[in-house]
Amino acid sequence: MKKFLAVLAVVAVVSMAGSTFAYNDVQLKEVGVDPGTSVSATFPSLGSQSVQAGYYQLSINNGTPINGFCVDPSWSNSNNSTYSLIGIPSLNYERAAWILDQARAGTTGYTDHAQDQIAVWELVMDTNNNIYANTGSFYVNSGTYDAAQAAVTAAVSALPNWDPNSSLLSNYVLAVSPPDGATYYGVDYQDYLIPAPPGIPVPEPMSILLLGVGFAGLAGVRRFKKQIVALA
């Protein structure tokens, strides 16, 4: 019986691993930033930096560049690196996707993509209790950011709660390098919020959580087996 349980746990883990991670790894590189406005800002872990804000232009599998936003206090890479695509994992990433959606649609107030990028940084790097671009875990050191603050406020108003049925969750994904489950998903290069690339299946964040549960279950079976042996 113990062997049967262990086999079931292994099968569950392998099955979840297959459904979670198959076909979602891509080669991604940053090819530019448009408009590439220089911004002085303070980031978690990086501290004060002069960075380029705007649409991050990204090539996936050497294809035509697409526009996205940076969502990670790390460094970009102009050479191909392996990235994993995952679903939008939480409310503030969903709000960031809402801003990218407004920007791509050319909505009035979202055509200054440097300001849009500042708004995205604010949403994903600060908490719901601090949505101001001049203080907190992320903040702009100097300059004008009124449009960014207006975008943050609008996103919070538009999405007061996590909506698992939102079209944003199917239209946008995170490209992470590689995922590790941390607050900022990548452990290597900069992560990005991008439109979902056509033809590349993307696992839901819940699938990644289930994978962790599967491993935990396997570990539990092994501990249970050790306890039985010790009592025998």
C-alpha positions as protocol buffer text, in pm:
chain_id: "A"
residue {
  index: 1
  type: MET
  ca { x: 0 y: 0 z: 0 }
}
residue {
  index: 2
  type: LYS
  ca { x: 282 y: 240 z: 88 }
}
residue {
  index: 3
  type: LYS
  ca { x: 450 y: 169 z: -244 }
}
residue {
  index: 4
  type: PHE
  ca { x: 120 y: 229 z: -422 }
}
residue {
  index: 5
  type: LEU
  ca { x: 79 y: 568 z: -251 }
}
residue {
  index: 6
  type: ALA
  ca { x: 433 y: 664 z: -340 }
}
residue {
  index: 7
  type: VAL
  ca { x: 376 y: 569 z: -705 }
}
residue {
  index: 8
  type: LEU
  ca { x: 57 y: 775 z: -710 }
}
residue {
  index: 9
  type: ALA
  ca { x: 244 y: 1075 z: -568 }
}
residue {
  index: 10
  type: VAL
  ca { x: 519 y: 1042 z: -828 }
}
residue {
  index: 11
  type: VAL
  ca { x: 266 y: 1012 z: -1109 }
}
residue {
  index: 12
  type: ALA
  ca { x: 79 y: 1318 z: -982 }
}
residue {
  index: 13
  type: VAL
  ca { x: 397 y: 1523 z: -962 }
}
residue {
  index: 14
  type: VAL
  ca { x: 517 y: 1417 z: -1308 }
}
residue {
  index: 15
  type: SER
  ca { x: 171 y: 1480 z: -1458 }
}
residue {
  index: 16
  type: MET
  ca { x: 151 y: 1827 z: -1305 }
}
residue {
  index: 17
  type: ALA
  ca { x: 505 y: 1905 z: -1411 }
}
residue {
  index: 18
  type: GLY
  ca { x: 418 y: 1809 z: -1767 }
}
residue {
  index: 19
  type: SER
  ca { x: 101 y: 2018 z: -1778 }
}
residue {
  index: 20
  type: THR
  ca { x: 262 y: 2311 z: -1598 }
}
residue {
  index: 21
  type: PHE
  ca { x: 593 y: 2353 z: -1771 }
}
residue {
  index: 22
  type: ALA
  ca { x: 559 y: 2194 z: -2115 }
}
residue {
  index: 23
  type: TYR
  ca { x: 580 y: 2432 z: -2410 }
}
residue {
  index: 24
  type: ASN
  ca { x: 608 y: 2748 z: -2202 }
}
residue {
  index: 25
  type: ASP
  ca { x: 982 y: 2811 z: -2220 }
}
residue {
  index: 26
  type: VAL
  ca { x: 1092 y: 3066 z: -2479 }
}
residue {
  index: 27
  type: GLN
  ca { x: 1405 y: 3250 z: -2581 }
}
residue {
  index: 28
  type: LEU
  ca { x: 1363 y: 3620 z: -2506 }
}
residue {
  index: 29
  type: LYS
  ca { x: 1583 y: 3925 z: -2545 }
}
residue {
  index: 30
  type: GLU
  ca { x: 1535 y: 4298 z: -2504 }
}
residue {
  index: 31
  type: VAL
  ca { x: 1602 y: 4494 z: -2821 }
}
residue {
  index: 32
  type: GLY
  ca { x: 1516 y: 4848 z: -2708 }
}
residue {
  index: 33
  type: VAL
  ca { x: 1303 y: 5084 z: -2503 }
}
residue {
  index: 34
  type: ASP
  ca { x: 1058 y: 5325 z: -2665 }
}
residue {
  index: 35
  type: PRO
  ca { x: 1056 y: 5618 z: -2596 }
}
residue {
  index: 36
  type: GLY
  ca { x: 1347 y: 5540 z: -2362 }
}
residue {
  index: 37
  type: THR
  ca { x: 1290 y: 5830 z: -2124 }
}
residue {
  index: 38
  type: SER
  ca { x: 1557 y: 5853 z: -1854 }
}
residue {
  index: 39
  type: VAL
  ca { x: 1401 y: 5828 z: -1507 }
}
residue {
  index: 40
  type: SER
  ca { x: 1570 y: 5855 z: -1169 }
}
residue {
  index: 41
  type: ALA
  ca { x: 1391 y: 5618 z: -930 }
}
residue {
  index: 42
  type: THR
  ca { x: 1451 y: 5405 z: -624 }
}
residue {
  index: 43
  type: PHE
  ca { x: 1377 y: 5032 z: -654 }
}
residue {
  index: 44
  type: PRO
  ca { x: 1357 y: 4746 z: -404 }
}
residue {
  index: 45
  type: SER
  ca { x: 1698 y: 4574 z: -377 }
}
residue {
  index: 46
  type: LEU
  ca { x: 1856 y: 4797 z: -644 }
}
residue {
  index: 47
  type: GLY
  ca { x: 1826 y: 5130 z: -464 }
}
residue {
  index: 48
  type: SER
  ca { x: 1846 y: 5455 z: -658 }
}
residue {
  index: 49
  type: GLN
  ca { x: 1898 y: 5405 z: -1031 }
}
residue {
  index: 50
  type: SER
  ca { x: 1879 y: 5600 z: -1355 }
}
residue {
  index: 51
  type: VAL
  ca { x: 1671 y: 5378 z: -1585 }
}
residue {
  index: 52
  type: GLN
  ca { x: 1494 y: 5387 z: -1918 }
}
residue {
  index: 53
  type: ALA
  ca { x: 1115 y: 5402 z: -1899 }
}
residue {
  index: 54
  type: GLY
  ca { x: 882 y: 5328 z: -2187 }
}
residue {
  index: 55
  type: TYR
  ca { x: 768 y: 5032 z: -2391 }
}
residue {
  index: 56
  type: TYR
  ca { x: 1023 y: 4752 z: -2351 }
}
residue {
  index: 57
  type: GLN
  ca { x: 1066 y: 4600 z: -2695 }
}
residue {
  index: 58
  type: LEU
  ca { x: 1114 y: 4225 z: -2666 }
}
residue {
  index: 59
  type: SER
  ca { x: 1189 y: 3956 z: -2921 }
}
residue {
  index: 60
  type: ILE
  ca { x: 1058 y: 3607 z: -2844 }
}
residue {
  index: 61
  type: ASN
  ca { x: 1221 y: 3315 z: -3023 }
}
residue {
  index: 62
  type: ASN
  ca { x: 1386 y: 3572 z: -3253 }
}
residue {
  index: 63
  type: GLY
  ca { x: 1047 y: 3691 z: -3376 }
}
residue {
  index: 64
  type: THR
  ca { x: 921 y: 4041 z: -3446 }
}
residue {
  index: 65
  type: PRO
  ca { x: 961 y: 4254 z: -3129 }
}
residue {
  index: 66
  type: ILE
  ca { x: 654 y: 4307 z: -2915 }
}
residue {
  index: 67
  type: ASN
  ca { x: 592 y: 4581 z: -2660 }
}
residue {
  index: 68
  type: GLY
  ca { x: 567 y: 4515 z: -2287 }
}
residue {
  index: 69
  type: PHE
  ca { x: 656 y: 4662 z: -1950 }
}
residue {
  index: 70
  type: CYS
  ca { x: 927 y: 4574 z: -1698 }
}
residue {
  index: 71
  type: VAL
  ca { x: 795 y: 4432 z: -1367 }
}
residue {
  index: 72
  type: ASP
  ca { x: 1116 y: 4337 z: -1188 }
}
residue {
  index: 73
  type: PRO
  ca { x: 1395 y: 4531 z: -1010 }
}
residue {
  index: 74
  type: SER
  ca { x: 1673 y: 4359 z: -1203 }
}
residue {
  index: 75
  type: TRP
  ca { x: 1883 y: 4405 z: -1517 }
}
residue {
  index: 76
  type: SER
  ca { x: 1790 y: 4349 z: -1879 }
}
residue {
  index: 77
  type: ASN
  ca { x: 1970 y: 4124 z: -2125 }
}
residue {
  index: 78
  type: SER
  ca { x: 2018 y: 4202 z: -2493 }
}
residue {
  index: 79
  type: ASN
  ca { x: 2106 y: 3838 z: -2570 }
}
residue {
  index: 80
  type: ASN
  ca { x: 1864 y: 3548 z: -2584 }
}
residue {
  index: 81
  type: SER
  ca { x: 1789 y: 3394 z: -2244 }
}
residue {
  index: 82
  type: THR
  ca { x: 1549 y: 3122 z: -2141 }
}
residue {
  index: 83
  type: TYR
  ca { x: 1227 y: 3265 z: -1998 }
}
residue {
  index: 84
  type: SER
  ca { x: 915 y: 3092 z: -1870 }
}
residue {
  index: 85
  type: LEU
  ca { x: 571 y: 3232 z: -1945 }
}
residue {
  index: 86
  type: ILE
  ca { x: 323 y: 3221 z: -1658 }
}
residue {
  index: 87
  type: GLY
  ca { x: -28 y: 3353 z: -1607 }
}
residue {
  index: 88
  type: ILE
  ca { x: -102 y: 3681 z: -1428 }
}
residue {
  index: 89
  type: PRO
  ca { x: -56 y: 3579 z: -1062 }
}
residue {
  index: 90
  type: SER
  ca { x: -219 y: 3846 z: -846 }
}
residue {
  index: 91
  type: LEU
  ca { x: -427 y: 4163 z: -828 }
}
residue {
  index: 92
  type: ASN
  ca { x: -150 y: 4417 z: -872 }
}
residue {
  index: 93
  type: TYR
  ca { x: -7 y: 4232 z: -1173 }
}
residue {
  index: 94
  type: GLU
  ca { x: -362 y: 4229 z: -1311 }
}
residue {
  index: 95
  type: ARG
  ca { x: -378 y: 4606 z: -1259 }
}
residue {
  index: 96
  type: ALA
  ca { x: -46 y: 4639 z: -1442 }
}
residue {
  index: 97
  type: ALA
  ca { x: -192 y: 4433 z: -1728 }
}
residue {
  index: 98
  type: TRP
  ca { x: -488 y: 4671 z: -1732 }
}
residue {
  index: 99
  type: ILE
  ca { x: -250 y: 4964 z: -1785 }
}
residue {
  index: 100
  type: LEU
  ca { x: -71 y: 4779 z: -2067 }
}
residue {
  index: 101
  type: ASP
  ca { x: -411 y: 4707 z: -2220 }
}
residue {
  index: 102
  type: GLN
  ca { x: -505 y: 5077 z: -2205 }
}
residue {
  index: 103
  type: ALA
  ca { x: -170 y: 5174 z: -2355 }
}
residue {
  index: 104
  type: ARG
  ca { x: -199 y: 4926 z: -2643 }
}
residue {
  index: 105
  type: ALA
  ca { x: -551 y: 5051 z: -2715 }
}
residue {
  index: 106
  type: GLY
  ca { x: -426 y: 5411 z: -2732 }
}
residue {
  index: 107
  type: THR
  ca { x: -667 y: 5519 z: -2459 }
}
residue {
  index: 108
  type: THR
  ca { x: -649 y: 5888 z: -2373 }
}
residue {
  index: 109
  type: GLY
  ca { x: -414 y: 5934 z: -2078 }
}
residue {
  index: 110
  type: TYR
  ca { x: -209 y: 5623 z: -2159 }
}
residue {
  index: 111
  type: THR
  ca { x: -9 y: 5735 z: -2461 }
}
residue {
  index: 112
  type: ASP
  ca { x: 296 y: 5847 z: -2262 }
}
residue {
  index: 113
  type: HIS
  ca { x: 450 y: 5504 z: -2220 }
}
residue {
  index: 114
  type: ALA
  ca { x: 726 y: 5627 z: -1990 }
}
residue {
  index: 115
  type: GLN
  ca { x: 454 y: 5737 z: -1747 }
}
residue {
  index: 116
  type: ASP
  ca { x: 272 y: 5407 z: -1802 }
}
residue {
  index: 117
  type: GLN
  ca { x: 591 y: 5220 z: -1712 }
}
residue {
  index: 118
  type: ILE
  ca { x: 631 y: 5420 z: -1391 }
}
residue {
  index: 119
  type: ALA
  ca { x: 272 y: 5331 z: -1301 }
}
residue {
  index: 120
  type: VAL
  ca { x: 343 y: 4961 z: -1360 }
}
residue {
  index: 121
  type: TRP
  ca { x: 653 y: 4972 z: -1140 }
}
residue {
  index: 122
  type: GLU
  ca { x: 451 y: 5140 z: -866 }
}
residue {
  index: 123
  type: LEU
  ca { x: 173 y: 4881 z: -881 }
}
residue {
  index: 124
  type: VAL
  ca { x: 390 y: 4569 z: -870 }
}
residue {
  index: 125
  type: MET
  ca { x: 654 y: 4693 z: -625 }
}
residue {
  index: 126
  type: ASP
  ca { x: 436 y: 4863 z: -364 }
}
residue {
  index: 127
  type: THR
  ca { x: 139 y: 4752 z: -158 }
}
residue {
  index: 128
  type: ASN
  ca { x: -227 y: 4848 z: -184 }
}
residue {
  index: 129
  type: ASN
  ca { x: -172 y: 5074 z: 117 }
}
residue {
  index: 130
  type: ASN
  ca { x: 90 y: 5278 z: -63 }
}
residue {
  index: 131
  type: ILE
  ca { x: 2 y: 5359 z: -423 }
}
residue {
  index: 132
  type: TYR
  ca { x: 195 y: 5683 z: -447 }
}
residue {
  index: 133
  type: ALA
  ca { x: 487 y: 5720 z: -685 }
}
residue {
  index: 134
  type: ASN
  ca { x: 680 y: 5951 z: -452 }
}
residue {
  index: 135
  type: THR
  ca { x: 716 y: 5716 z: -153 }
}
residue {
  index: 136
  type: GLY
  ca { x: 732 y: 5348 z: -60 }
}
residue {
  index: 137
  type: SER
  ca { x: 924 y: 5045 z: -190 }
}
residue {
  index: 138
  type: PHE
  ca { x: 939 y: 5207 z: -533 }
}
residue {
  index: 139
  type: TYR
  ca { x: 936 y: 5580 z: -590 }
}
residue {
  index: 140
  type: VAL
  ca { x: 1047 y: 5839 z: -843 }
}
residue {
  index: 141
  type: ASN
  ca { x: 1332 y: 6052 z: -712 }
}
residue {
  index: 142
  type: SER
  ca { x: 1257 y: 6360 z: -917 }
}
residue {
  index: 143
  type: GLY
  ca { x: 1066 y: 6484 z: -1219 }
}
residue {
  index: 144
  type: THR
  ca { x: 702 y: 6490 z: -1319 }
}
residue {
  index: 145
  type: TYR
  ca { x: 494 y: 6177 z: -1272 }
}
residue {
  index: 146
  type: ASP
  ca { x: 137 y: 6310 z: -1249 }
}
residue {
  index: 147
  type: ALA
  ca { x: 21 y: 6094 z: -1541 }
}
residue {
  index: 148
  type: ALA
  ca { x: 174 y: 5786 z: -1380 }
}
residue {
  index: 149
  type: GLN
  ca { x: -2 y: 5857 z: -1053 }
}
residue {
  index: 150
  type: ALA
  ca { x: -331 y: 5909 z: -1237 }
}
residue {
  index: 151
  type: ALA
  ca { x: -284 y: 5573 z: -1413 }
}
residue {
  index: 152
  type: VAL
  ca { x: -217 y: 5396 z: -1082 }
}
residue {
  index: 153
  type: THR
  ca { x: -526 y: 5550 z: -924 }
}
residue {
  index: 154
  type: ALA
  ca { x: -741 y: 5457 z: -1225 }
}
residue {
  index: 155
  type: ALA
  ca { x: -615 y: 5097 z: -1223 }
}
residue {
  index: 156
  type: VAL
  ca { x: -691 y: 5057 z: -853 }
}
residue {
  index: 157
  type: SER
  ca { x: -1039 y: 5200 z: -911 }
}
residue {
  index: 158
  type: ALA
  ca { x: -1103 y: 4979 z: -1214 }
}
residue {
  index: 159
  type: LEU
  ca { x: -984 y: 4660 z: -1042 }
}
residue {
  index: 160
  type: PRO
  ca { x: -1067 y: 4672 z: -671 }
}
residue {
  index: 161
  type: ASN
  ca { x: -1054 y: 4292 z: -644 }
}
residue {
  index: 162
  type: TRP
  ca { x: -883 y: 3996 z: -808 }
}
residue {
  index: 163
  type: ASP
  ca { x: -1099 y: 3873 z: -1097 }
}
residue {
  index: 164
  type: PRO
  ca { x: -1015 y: 3516 z: -1206 }
}
residue {
  index: 165
  type: ASN
  ca { x: -1250 y: 3555 z: -1504 }
}
residue {
  index: 166
  type: SER
  ca { x: -1094 y: 3875 z: -1635 }
}
residue {
  index: 167
  type: SER
  ca { x: -994 y: 3874 z: -2002 }
}
residue {
  index: 168
  type: LEU
  ca { x: -669 y: 4031 z: -1888 }
}
residue {
  index: 169
  type: LEU
  ca { x: -568 y: 3692 z: -1749 }
}
residue {
  index: 170
  type: SER
  ca { x: -591 y: 3529 z: -2092 }
}
residue {
  index: 171
  type: ASN
  ca { x: -458 y: 3820 z: -2296 }
}
residue {
  index: 172
  type: TYR
  ca { x: -143 y: 3894 z: -2094 }
}
residue {
  index: 173
  type: VAL
  ca { x: 134 y: 3691 z: -1929 }
}
residue {
  index: 174
  type: LEU
  ca { x: 453 y: 3737 z: -1731 }
}
residue {
  index: 175
  type: ALA
  ca { x: 784 y: 3640 z: -1888 }
}
residue {
  index: 176
  type: VAL
  ca { x: 1008 y: 3539 z: -1597 }
}
residue {
  index: 177
  type: SER
  ca { x: 1372 y: 3440 z: -1585 }
}
residue {
  index: 178
  type: PRO
  ca { x: 1325 y: 3178 z: -1438 }
}
residue {
  index: 179
  type: PRO
  ca { x: 1036 y: 3158 z: -1189 }
}
residue {
  index: 180
  type: ASP
  ca { x: 1119 y: 3091 z: -824 }
}
residue {
  index: 181
  type: GLY
  ca { x: 799 y: 3188 z: -644 }
}
residue {
  index: 182
  type: ALA
  ca { x: 947 y: 3504 z: -494 }
}
residue {
  index: 183
  type: THR
  ca { x: 771 y: 3840 z: -481 }
}
residue {
  index: 184
  type: TYR
  ca { x: 945 y: 3922 z: -806 }
}
residue {
  index: 185
  type: TYR
  ca { x: 935 y: 3602 z: -1000 }
}
residue {
  index: 186
  type: GLY
  ca { x: 1267 y: 3595 z: -1182 }
}
residue {
  index: 187
  type: VAL
  ca { x: 1600 y: 3513 z: -1021 }
}
residue {
  index: 188
  type: ASP
  ca { x: 1813 y: 3614 z: -1314 }
}
residue {
  index: 189
  type: TYR
  ca { x: 1730 y: 3888 z: -1564 }
}
residue {
  index: 190
  type: GLN
  ca { x: 1450 y: 4142 z: -1570 }
}
residue {
  index: 191
  type: ASP
  ca { x: 1093 y: 4009 z: -1590 }
}
residue {
  index: 192
  type: TYR
  ca { x: 830 y: 4152 z: -1822 }
}
residue {
  index: 193
  type: LEU
  ca { x: 456 y: 4187 z: -1861 }
}
residue {
  index: 194
  type: ILE
  ca { x: 369 y: 4113 z: -2224 }
}
residue {
  index: 195
  type: PRO
  ca { x: 75 y: 4027 z: -2450 }
}
residue {
  index: 196
  type: ALA
  ca { x: 21 y: 3650 z: -2457 }
}
residue {
  index: 197
  type: PRO
  ca { x: 219 y: 3524 z: -2761 }
}
residue {
  index: 198
  type: PRO
  ca { x: -8 y: 3332 z: -3002 }
}
residue {
  index: 199
  type: GLY
  ca { x: 53 y: 2959 z: -3025 }
}
residue {
  index: 200
  type: ILE
  ca { x: 237 y: 2924 z: -2693 }
}
residue {
  index: 201
  type: PRO
  ca { x: 28 y: 2761 z: -2417 }
}
residue {
  index: 202
  type: VAL
  ca { x: 69 y: 2931 z: -2081 }
}
residue {
  index: 203
  type: PRO
  ca { x: 0 y: 2752 z: -1750 }
}
residue {
  index: 204
  type: GLU
  ca { x: -214 y: 2924 z: -1490 }
}
residue {
  index: 205
  type: PRO
  ca { x: -34 y: 3033 z: -1172 }
}
residue {
  index: 206
  type: MET
  ca { x: -254 y: 2783 z: -983 }
}
residue {
  index: 207
  type: SER
  ca { x: -89 y: 2500 z: -1176 }
}
residue {
  index: 208
  type: ILE
  ca { x: 248 y: 2610 z: -1043 }
}
residue {
  index: 209
  type: LEU
  ca { x: 104 y: 2611 z: -691 }
}
residue {
  index: 210
  type: LEU
  ca { x: -34 y: 2260 z: -747 }
}
residue {
  index: 211
  type: LEU
  ca { x: 308 y: 2143 z: -855 }
}
residue {
  index: 212
  type: GLY
  ca { x: 446 y: 2258 z: -521 }
}
residue {
  index: 213
  type: VAL
  ca { x: 164 y: 2077 z: -343 }
}
residue {
  index: 214
  type: GLY
  ca { x: 249 y: 1762 z: -538 }
}
residue {
  index: 215
  type: PHE
  ca { x: 611 y: 1776 z: -426 }
}
residue {
  index: 216
  type: ALA
  ca { x: 498 y: 1840 z: -69 }
}
residue {
  index: 217
  type: GLY
  ca { x: 270 y: 1537 z: -90 }
}
residue {
  index: 218
  type: LEU
  ca { x: 555 y: 1321 z: -215 }
}
residue {
  index: 219
  type: ALA
  ca { x: 774 y: 1439 z: 70 }
}
residue {
  index: 220
  type: GLY
  ca { x: 492 y: 1358 z: 313 }
}
residue {
  index: 221
  type: VAL
  ca { x: 467 y: 1001 z: 180 }
}
residue {
  index: 222
  type: ARG
  ca { x: 842 y: 954 z: 226 }
}
residue {
  index: 223
  type: ARG
  ca { x: 829 y: 1086 z: 584 }
}
residue {
  index: 224
  type: PHE
  ca { x: 532 y: 857 z: 657 }
}
residue {
  index: 225
  type: LYS
  ca { x: 728 y: 560 z: 526 }
}
residue {
  index: 226
  type: LYS
  ca { x: 1024 y: 643 z: 751 }
}
residue {
  index: 227
  type: GLN
  ca { x: 794 y: 664 z: 1053 }
}
residue {
  index: 228
  type: ILE
  ca { x: 647 y: 320 z: 976 }
}
residue {
  index: 229
  type: VAL
  ca { x: 996 y: 170 z: 949 }
}
residue {
  index: 230
  type: ALA
  ca { x: 1099 y: 328 z: 1279 }
}
residue {
  index: 231
  type: LEU
  ca { x: 796 y: 179 z: 1455 }
}
residue {
  index: 232
  type: ALA
  ca { x: 842 y: -166 z: 1305 }
}
